[in-house]
Amino acid sequence: MAKGTWMPLVRLVFICLFVVLPSGMAPRPVHAQAVGGEGFYKGRNVTLISGFTPGGSYDFYSRLVGRHLGRHLQGNPTIIIQQMPGAGGLTAANYLYRIAPKDGTAIGMLSQTSAVDEALGAAGVQYKSAEFSWIGRVAPSIEVSVAWHTAKVRSIGDARSEQLLYGSSGPGSALDSYPRVLALASGLNIRIVSGYKGSTEALLAMEKGEVDASGTTWNTLKINRKAWLAEKKVNILVQYARARSPELPEVPAAVELGRTPEDRALLDFYMSGADVGRSIMTVPGVPGERVAELRAAFDAAMRDPELKADIDKANAEFQPMAGVELQQLVQQTLAVKPEVALRIKEALQGAR
């Protein structure tokens, strides 16, 4: 080879090797392969869609996440809360599935029964829960049934021999559907008395003796009705969950009350919404790397002492669940057997 010609040849070989070697073997900047590059969220806003009106627990937990999530994402984006109530959360779920941007700048807190409603073929569902990327849960949301202290039914087992008059706000509400499905699968003697505007009115009717029992969330009971608990004015009969909450170790979970394995499977499916609780998700089509970033940031926010201080100040429920586990829970809910879904649909339609 002629003198002086070997250096260009070496450079050519090096360039060829750099191009054809697998990307994992080629030298590259640490963040070059991150979707959107390092700091995708810098200078951007993230919109957190809440499917319910201000003032309730969905609003509380949405704002809690909104205050703390941004500083755990690269670029520290501003989290903007947008209420989108309607149709029991369906309006927000359908928007996030069909319209919202798919780049990771739209996240949401949907109804805890989103997957259950889809599996039951509820009218108005235009989304597929399994196609959402579930980011993480802040807390479960457990509904409970309580009986006034003067009622003959003092424990849920008493409702096998005594009729329990149960105040309800009417078909379609959790206040109506949970005890109705429980009665279907357990054989308990529960008579639903409908017509109250909401849980506040139904609980007042219980206090006045119009009915024996009604329901609310455990969170609401322990915060807004502390005197009832302290003075033993109510007996907590059942928690509408798949397993007992650590805060209610003596209260049966609904799933325990099924008469047969099939009944327990039915209750396990219907109570899965309690485990979904107050969770954050993002829309279909968001790149996997960005979903992973959102999940990591959410997990970090759940460990943040400032967020925990907000929880403690409000005395709110707090039991985080990782996004991967939450995704599996949603998929399990959607795998309900058709015959189980049909029994529930028939029971709920019969109430209308």
DARA-V650711 format. One record per residue. N is the residue number from 1. PHI is phi in radians with two decimals (* if undefined). Layout:
n | phi
N | PHI
N | PHI
This chain:
n | phi
1 | *
2 | -1.17
3 | -1.04
4 | 1.61
5 | -1.63
6 | -1.29
7 | -1.13
8 | -1.05
9 | -1.13
10 | -1.07
11 | -1.09
12 | -1.12
13 | -1.07
14 | -1.06
15 | -1.09
16 | -1.08
17 | -1.09
18 | -1.06
19 | -1.31
20 | -1.57
21 | -1.13
22 | -0.97
23 | -1.03
24 | -1.16
25 | -1.71
26 | -1.51
27 | -1.14
28 | -2.72
29 | -1.10
30 | -1.02
31 | -1.76
32 | -1.15
33 | -1.64
34 | -1.17
35 | -1.07
36 | 1.34
37 | 1.41
38 | -1.12
39 | 1.25
40 | -0.93
41 | -1.44
42 | -1.08
43 | 1.38
44 | -1.87
45 | -1.86
46 | -1.98
47 | -1.68
48 | -1.83
49 | -1.49
50 | -1.87
51 | -1.44
52 | -2.41
53 | -1.29
54 | -1.10
55 | 1.87
56 | -1.67
57 | -1.25
58 | -1.07
59 | -1.14
60 | -1.02
61 | -1.27
62 | -1.08
63 | -1.21
64 | -1.06
65 | -1.11
66 | -1.04
67 | -1.27
68 | -2.06
69 | -1.18
70 | -0.99
71 | -1.33
72 | -1.77
73 | -1.76
74 | -1.02
75 | 1.60
76 | 0.85
77 | -1.21
78 | -1.46
79 | -1.70
80 | -1.85
81 | -1.52
82 | -2.21
83 | -1.36
84 | -2.42
85 | -1.28
86 | 2.46
87 | 0.97
88 | 1.11
89 | 1.73
90 | -1.17
91 | -1.01
92 | -1.17
93 | -1.09
94 | -1.16
95 | -1.08
96 | -1.13
97 | -1.32
98 | -1.83
99 | -2.12
100 | -1.03
101 | -1.05
102 | -1.85
103 | -1.93
104 | 1.66
105 | -1.71
106 | -2.19
107 | -2.23
108 | -2.72
109 | -2.13
110 | -1.74
111 | -1.01
112 | -1.12
113 | -1.73
114 | -0.95
115 | -1.22
116 | -1.08
117 | -1.06
118 | -1.11
119 | -1.12
120 | -1.55
121 | 1.18
122 | -1.07
123 | -1.07
124 | 1.63
125 | -1.27
126 | -2.20
127 | -2.33
128 | -2.16
129 | -1.03
130 | -1.23
131 | -1.49
132 | -1.21
133 | -1.72
134 | -1.50
135 | -1.60
136 | 2.85
137 | -1.91
138 | -1.45
139 | -2.77
140 | -1.23
141 | -2.34
142 | -1.83
143 | -1.42
144 | -2.29
145 | -1.79
146 | -2.20
147 | -2.00
148 | -1.14
149 | -1.11
150 | -1.55
151 | -1.22
152 | -1.16
153 | -1.44
154 | -1.88
155 | -2.44
156 | -1.11
157 | -1.13
158 | -1.13
159 | -1.30
160 | -1.46
161 | -1.96
162 | -2.02
163 | -1.31
164 | -1.91
165 | -1.41
166 | -2.09
167 | -1.32
168 | -2.34
169 | -1.55
170 | 2.01
171 | -0.96
172 | 1.74
173 | -1.67
174 | -1.09
175 | -1.07
176 | -1.69
177 | -1.26
178 | -1.08
179 | -1.16
180 | -1.19
181 | -1.18
182 | -1.06
183 | -1.07
184 | -1.01
185 | -1.61
186 | -1.96
187 | 1.37
188 | -1.16
189 | -1.56
190 | -1.93
191 | -1.88
192 | -1.44
193 | -1.92
194 | -1.61
195 | 2.03
196 | -1.39
197 | -1.15
198 | -2.98
199 | -1.15
200 | -1.06
201 | -1.20
202 | -1.17
203 | -1.18
204 | -1.11
205 | -1.07
206 | -1.11
207 | -1.10
208 | -1.47
209 | 1.60
210 | -1.21
211 | -2.33
212 | -1.50
213 | -2.65
214 | -2.80
215 | -2.49
216 | -2.87
217 | -1.49
218 | -1.06
219 | -1.05
220 | -1.14
221 | -1.10
222 | -1.34
223 | -1.66
224 | -1.63
225 | -2.20
226 | -1.04
227 | -1.12
228 | -1.03
229 | -1.24
230 | -1.12
231 | -1.65
232 | 0.98
233 | -1.37
234 | -2.27
235 | -1.94
236 | -1.41
237 | -1.52
238 | -2.74
239 | -1.94
240 | -1.46
241 | -2.62
242 | -1.43
243 | -2.58
244 | -1.19
245 | -1.24
246 | -1.00
247 | -1.42
248 | -2.29
249 | -1.19
250 | -1.67
251 | -1.74
252 | -1.05
253 | -1.42
254 | -0.95
255 | -1.05
256 | -1.15
257 | -1.62
258 | -1.10
259 | -1.34
260 | -2.30
261 | -0.97
262 | -1.16
263 | -1.13
264 | -1.18
265 | -1.14
266 | -1.09
267 | -1.18
268 | -1.05
269 | -1.11
270 | -1.24
271 | -1.53
272 | -1.11
273 | -1.06
274 | -1.09
275 | -1.28
276 | -1.14
277 | 0.92
278 | -1.82
279 | -2.10
280 | -1.92
281 | -2.41
282 | -2.29
283 | -1.45
284 | -1.09
285 | 1.62
286 | -1.22
287 | -0.94
288 | -1.00
289 | -1.13
290 | -1.33
291 | -1.03
292 | -1.07
293 | -1.15
294 | -1.11
295 | -1.13
296 | -1.11
297 | -1.16
298 | -1.08
299 | -1.04
300 | -1.14
301 | -1.10
302 | -1.17
303 | -1.65
304 | -1.25
305 | -1.02
306 | -1.19
307 | -1.12
308 | -1.06
309 | -1.11
310 | -1.12
311 | -1.09
312 | -1.11
313 | -1.09
314 | -1.51
315 | 0.98
316 | -1.58
317 | -1.17
318 | -2.68
319 | -2.66
320 | -1.09
321 | -2.32
322 | -1.20
323 | -1.07
324 | -1.10
325 | -1.14
326 | -1.12
327 | -1.04
328 | -1.14
329 | -1.07
330 | -1.08
331 | -1.13
332 | -1.12
333 | -1.08
334 | -1.24
335 | -1.52
336 | -1.01
337 | -1.20
338 | -0.98
339 | -1.18
340 | -1.20
341 | -1.05
342 | -1.13
343 | -1.03
344 | -1.17
345 | -1.04
346 | -1.12
347 | -1.16
348 | -1.30
349 | -1.19
350 | -1.16
351 | -1.41
352 | -1.53
